Amino acid sequence: ALYWTGFEGCKKIALEANPSLGVTASFMSGALAGGASAFVTTPFDVVKTRHQVHFAAGTEPPPTLTNLMSDIYRKEGGAALMTGWSARTIKAAAACSIMIGTYDFVKALIHSMRP
């Protein structure tokens, strides 16, 4: 929901500012929305990954996600919840840009081929 709301908002602003952007607006908006969504959700990804590690290690019982998040924050500080944010943000920006940009490009190409 976060990604699609951001994508549609960015695309609308870009096309209102410059209607000739066309598919370029999709590439740019996909990158912005994907990167922003990845950044904002990084703490939850860190907690999910740590939970998977605890589960795989056979920790009995595995900690709840809220307990795990508060443990990370208390023992390692808030910065630990943002571990890997830069790589995750860059990867998501590139992936979302390519995915939605390619989709809109192919859609426009197909529409242009219609009689």
N, C-alpha and C positions, 0 to 999 in steps of 0.2 A: 504494500500500500504506500509506503514511504517513497519508494522508487517511482512508481507510476504517477503519484501526485506531483513529485518534483519534476519528472520528465514532461508531463503535460503543461505544467506552469512555465517551465523554461522555454519549451517549444512555442507556446503561445506568445510569450514576450519577444522571443527572437523573430518570429514571423510578423508580429505587429511592427517591430522596429525596422525590419527589412524583409518584405514579402518575397524578394527574389532569392532568398537563401535556400528555399526548397528543402531538399534532402539534407543539405548541410546543417540545417537547424536540428534535424533528428540526430545526427552524429554528435553535435555539440551538446545538445540537451541530454542525450544518453550518457555522455561522459560526465557532465556535471551532476546529474541525478544519481548515477551509479556511484560516483566517488563520494558524494555527500552521504548517501545511504550507507555505504560501507563504513565510512568514518563514524557515523552516529551509532551504528550497531556493533562496532568493534568490541566494546565491553561484554556484550552478550555472546559474541563468538569466542572470546577468551574463556568465559565461564563454561560454555558448552564444551570446548576442547579439554579444559581441565577436568570436567565431569567425565568425559570419555576416558581420559587417562586413569582416573580413580576407578572407574568401572572395569576397565581392562586389567588393572592391577589387582582386582579382587578385593578392594577395600570394603570391609563390611561394617555397616551398610554404607553405600555410596552417599555422600552428602547431598542435601537438597541444593538446588541451584541458588536459592537465596542465601543459604548458609555459606555456600562456596564463594559467592560474590562478596559477602561481608568478610569472610576469612581472608580473601585475597587483598581486599582494601585495608583491613586492619594490620595484616602481617607484612604486606609488600608495598602498600601505598596505592594511591589512585592511579599513578603512572603504569602500574602493572596491568591494570584493566585495559590499557591502550596499547599493550604489547603487539607489535606487528601492524599498527595502524597504517603506516606509510605504504608498505607492500600491498596490503589488502585494498587500500584506497586506489592505488595506481592500477592494480589488476582489475578491480571492479569497473573503474572508469573506462579502461580500454575495452574490456569485454562488453559492457553495456553499450558503449558507443558503436562498436562493430556490429553487435546483435541488432539493435534497433535501427541503426543507419542502413544496414544491409537489407533489413526487412522493408523499410520505407523506399529504398532504392528499387528493389525488385517489384514492389507494389506499383510504383510510378512507372516503371518500365512496362509492366503488363498492361497498365491502363493506357499507355501511349500506343500500344500495339493494337488496341481495339479499333475496329472499323468505325 
